[in-house]
Amino acid sequence: MGEGGVGVPHITKYYLATNISQTARLLSTSNCPLWHQLESAVCAPYSLRDLVWIPAKAQPRLTNPLTTTKLSLQLWLRWAPKMLSAKIETLAPLTSLQHHTHDLDLGEWVDRGLTQITHLYGANGLLAFPDLQSQYHLPNSKIFTYLRIKHILGATGKERTPTQPQNHFDLLCQGLKPPKKTLSPCYHRLLDIDRPAKQSYMLKWERELNCELEHGKWIGAMTLVKRATKCLDHVEAAYKMWMQWYYTPHRLAQIYPGVQDRCWRCSQQVGNTSHIFWYYPALSQYWQQIQDIIKSKLGKQLPLKPEHYLLHMLPRDLTAYEAVLTTHITLAAKTCIAALWKTTTVPDIKTVLAKISLTRQYEQMAHTIGGTLEHYNRTWSKW
């Protein structure tokens, strides 16, 4: 699975972008590539240029299409609408409307320069027939064809003003000459549409810590905690921190009008989750002691960053077993702070050590029952 997305690996996206960009080429040039002529000859009376604009449910049954034709159409119909910022229907050529009804001849319209569906629209929506007449010199006899087009657009939900093209792929589908390096924009667009959106709690932590936390780091932290322990209390403690479950002064002020959002310890700063567990000045020495414990056990110094100690987003230089032991230490440290809720008392480091030792006993029992003592020994050998 690639870091840039969750649905399709990077190498697959590269070949996907190659195929789609090559298919889009036939929309942007008057000189059709030779491969397009060969494929269109096989799927006559249709051409690949026509088929890409026909919705999947309305695709005609082809007798003996080439394998490349079937693959190109499948990929295009699935991915092209996602890659566009505009509606794919509004970027289609005018002749694509012929597939929605029988005996609709638009040859004269195309000859007079009205080649795209977008040409039917103005700033306020679908142009009136007199406006199209003055612009494209259409004869009066085409009024009936205009009414049929208007009916088709209304029936298919396209009568509203089309979205203006915004990205490279929009322009490509408009039939404009593509700029250089067509493949790269298509590839990066595929990465963007498959990139998962950040959840509200992720954005909240980014605002509080004033830094950007990649989605992959969140996934890695959650995977680490689940791998580190079978104790549901410990997993729950991690999720409480991630989701900002605690009723901090800042959260209470958002729920109850008139409640002060100041920290009950210092009465100066906003009492949000990061302040209560990290930025409160009296906790600086406490976290320094936790850092010293980790260094004494692992021989490595874990930088004093809240994403390491509060969110379990650990550096990559730690081995898997070192990361698990560090997770147990930081979980105990956070739990001791929560146990003294609404007090000005900073947890005693002896209490933290006692909690870690108790965790070790529970983990030993769990691994003994599960028959995984080797995993337990490798994790706790440095404690």
NORMO-V869135 format. One record per backbone hydrogen bond with DSSP energy under -0.5 kcal/mol. NH is the residue of the N-H (numbers start at 0). CO is the residue of the C=O. If there is no record, write none. Layout:
BEGIN
NH:CO
NH:CO
END
This chain:
BEGIN
4:1
5:193
12:8
13:9
14:10
15:11
16:12
17:13
18:14
19:15
20:16
21:17
22:18
23:19
24:20
25:21
25:22
26:23
27:23
27:24
31:29
35:32
36:32
37:33
38:34
39:35
40:36
41:37
42:38
43:40
45:42
49:46
50:46
51:47
52:49
53:50
54:52
57:54
58:54
58:55
61:59
69:65
70:66
71:67
72:68
73:69
74:70
75:71
76:72
77:73
78:74
79:75
81:78
82:78
83:79
89:86
90:86
90:87
91:88
93:114
95:92
96:93
97:94
98:95
99:96
100:97
104:102
105:103
109:105
110:106
111:107
112:109
113:108
114:112
116:91
117:89
118:115
119:116
120:117
121:124
124:121
125:158
126:119
131:127
132:128
133:129
134:130
135:131
136:132
141:138
142:139
143:140
145:141
146:142
147:143
148:144
149:145
150:146
151:147
152:148
153:149
154:150
155:151
156:153
157:152
158:152
170:166
171:167
172:168
173:169
174:171
175:170
184:180
185:181
186:182
187:183
188:184
189:185
190:186
191:187
192:188
193:189
194:190
194:191
202:198
203:199
204:200
205:201
206:202
207:203
208:204
209:205
210:205
212:210
213:211
216:213
217:213
218:214
219:215
220:216
221:217
222:218
223:219
224:220
225:221
226:222
227:223
228:224
231:229
234:230
235:231
236:232
237:233
238:234
239:235
240:236
241:237
242:238
243:240
244:239
247:245
249:270
251:247
252:248
253:249
254:250
255:251
256:254
258:255
262:268
266:262
270:260
271:269
275:271
276:272
277:273
278:273
279:274
282:279
283:280
286:282
287:283
288:284
289:285
290:286
291:287
292:288
293:289
294:290
295:291
296:292
297:293
298:294
299:293
301:299
302:300
304:302
307:304
308:304
309:305
310:305
311:307
312:306
313:311
317:314
322:318
323:319
324:320
325:321
326:322
327:323
328:324
329:325
330:326
331:327
332:328
333:329
334:330
335:331
336:332
337:333
338:334
339:335
339:336
340:337
342:339
350:347
351:347
352:348
353:349
354:350
355:351
356:352
357:353
358:354
359:355
360:356
361:357
362:358
363:359
364:360
365:361
366:362
367:363
368:364
369:365
370:366
370:367
371:366
374:371
375:371
376:372
377:373
378:374
379:375
380:376
382:379
END
